[in-house]
Structures are given as structure tokens and as C-alpha cells.
């Protein structure tokens, strides 16, 4: 399953970047200083994004991929062929575009997923049940998020979210979801954080979603009175903490992914639930960093 590795706050606290923003240029979704975000344009750029994913997921986090992936030093699967790949590039690197890629997200719209066998997360979570309760809504899946270590800053992640928001608006999306991961395959080692999520931000009613029964691992590992919220928030992976700032909810059960050496939870974020603070920050028309 997808490992999400953004070891910095995914959604930064509101501030004005000190740099001068460059004019909008073609398909550029945002630019701050030497960094810009846009979708991959070529197969070689997707290959470069897969190389970034390999460096983070395998070399840094210890994931075990297929023999072919390990030989090629690329994190790839069949979904890469029909997903869109959001990139952050450092234009100060004097090289071809492929070598400038420092971060990536993989985006999958519902209509594309349904035409190609379904969503990636459906191999772990009951995504079809969630979709069935919302026939009038259009979902998109966020996955394979990673940023190279030297670029794990608020600026980089602001641009990734600028890209996500612009993409969601362009395609008329109603909700986002995707896996986010805790390191390691022992949920009990994350009892405080998982219990905090279970007691405080569990998706309920029409947004409720659980892991597939044969994979489900309990997140209710501590009674609510034993959970110190401040300590729990400090124990959350930065990616999950950032999603919560946006207004996200979390599925009721987790999944252990031994291949990627992670414990996965499902993030659910209806567009209507995104905090007004961040709507104002990025712009209701996604124009915050695009012009």
C-alpha cells in the first residue's frame, strides 16, 4: 500500500511567503521562489517521480518492492499509467526537468478509477461502500506522497497542496481520500496517536469507512480518559496532522502493510469540510500561489 512521506507540516500555518511569486506560466499550478508545482508532462517525468518515491520509500523507509522495482530502483505499479502525477520542481537545479523533481503526489479521479478497476486504496479499505453512499459526489484519491529530505519544508508542501486544490477545483471534485501511514507494523506502538484519532476524528455516519474485515486492526487501544491530546498530537505523523488541520476525518480501523513497513489509516476529506482558514489561504479559486 502507498506510503506517504512528507516529514514536515503538510499544511503550513498561514503566513506570507517572503519570496516574490512569478507570473502564471502555461500549466504551472503554483510557484514560490525557485520551486514550482505542476502535473507531469512526459513519461520521463513520471519515471523520475518513481525514482524519488524509491529513494524515500525503499532507501529511507525500508519498503520491500517487487524484484523488478528493486532492480530498476523505481517505485511503480499499474496505477501509474492512468493516474496524474503532481510534481514539485526546483528550477535552481541546473539540469533537465527530470532531475529537478523534489516532491510528488499521485492523483486519481473517480471516473478514471472506475474505468481502470477501481481505487488503489480499495485493496485495504471499504472504499466501494463509501462511494455507494454518495452517488452524487465525485471523489479523488491522493497517494504516493513524498518529498526528498532536503525539501521537507513548509514551502514545498504549500505548493503540493496548492496543486491538489487547483486540481480538485478544475475537475469538480467533492471529496478527497487516501492512505496515510505510521512507521512500522505494530499498531500498539502507536496506541496513543491511533486512540486519539479513534476518539476525536473518526469518520461517522455517511462518511464512515473501515478497513476490509480480513485486514482490519483496532485503533481503539486506549480509553478516552487516558489519551492526552497534546501528547497525542505530537505523536502523529506530520502528514496526518496536516490533514487534520484541513478538516479531515479518519477511518475507524487501520491496516498493517508489511511490504511497506507501515500501519495505514484512511483519511477522508470532503471539500465542504475544508477549514475556511485554508480556503482563504489558498484561495477559493486556487489562486494563492498561481499568479
Secondary structure, DSSP 8 states (H G I E B T S, - for coil): ----B--S-SS--S---SS------TT--EEETTEEEEE--SHHHHHHHHHHHHIIIIIIT-----HHHHHHT----GGGGTSEEEEEEETTSSS-GGGGEEEEEEEEEHHHHHHTTS-GGGGTB-HHHHHHT-TT--EEEEEEEEE-GGG-SHHHHHHHHHHHHHHHHHTT--EEEEEEEEESS-GGGGHHHHHHHHHHSB--GGG---B-TTTEEE---S-GGG--HHHHHHHS-HHHHHHHHHT-EE-SEEEEETTTTEEEEEEEEEGGGS-HHHHHHH-TTS-TTT-
